[in-house]
């Protein structure tokens, strides 16, 4: 299932708001109890964090790393080219955003239905080796593991690291 970890318009809609800024603010509200102390060390406040997310400046990134000994044979991570994706969150046949509740954190995920990605160009790195990384936008890139037909499926191991980068401005450092 193709999904987006942080689809800002969908997050805003789920919480009764509209737009990228509202979606970004909801992410900051949900995570600030975890992020606040670290960002405080760099004089980054909630508004700067939300602006960085909403403007993708630099924003939220996803690092997907292959951890399969010998490399990924099947079920690689595929990312979708956004130019042919239908992301109308008014049409539940295309996309829907859902709450995902963890102890101490209410998060979200946005699921793209098959019709939303029918015309999409899907890209993946064949036979990724242990330690190779794909980096992409957490807020703008649908992604999923995909089965490669006619290829053995011995399983794979991977990790996803999501991070928020902001320009602290006050110190001129990236946080």
Phi, psi and omega in degrees: 000123176286140182212165172236131183292324184219078177273103191302312179298323179293321177296314179302312181299318180302328181255022173076023180238183181222136168101165181298319181299317180293321177296318178296318180297323178295320177298312180299316178301319182290324188259350189301328179296339177266320185277325190312309181300319180292313180294329177301326178296339180249013180058038176258124180260178183301319182295320178295319179297314180296319179296319179300319179293308185297322183268357185052048187229084346286332172093202185266132180238153176240129175247118179252122184241133177283127180237015179280121177302131181085349177107164181276118179269318181218166183060048176288164173284130174246140174246149183258136174291120186292346184295338182240024181262137175263112183240050177272104183284003172278342184250103183294348173284349182253308189206146173210143180253137186229150173285143173232116187256125175244161174302120179080007181205127171254110184250187179217163170213145178247125182259133176258128178285160182307322181297332180291333185245007182310318185265005186286145170274121180260137182234140175211162178263110180297139174050050176303137180268157178311127177091348177289148187232141168250129179246133179207167180289130178289332184264349187230008187231107171294142182207160179191156167285142180231144176274134177263114183297141178076012180241137178303152182236077183282000184095164179212160177233136181207171174221147175243129177241122178253136180217158177246124175251133176229152173268110186296340177070305183296323183251348182075008180262155170275138180249000000 
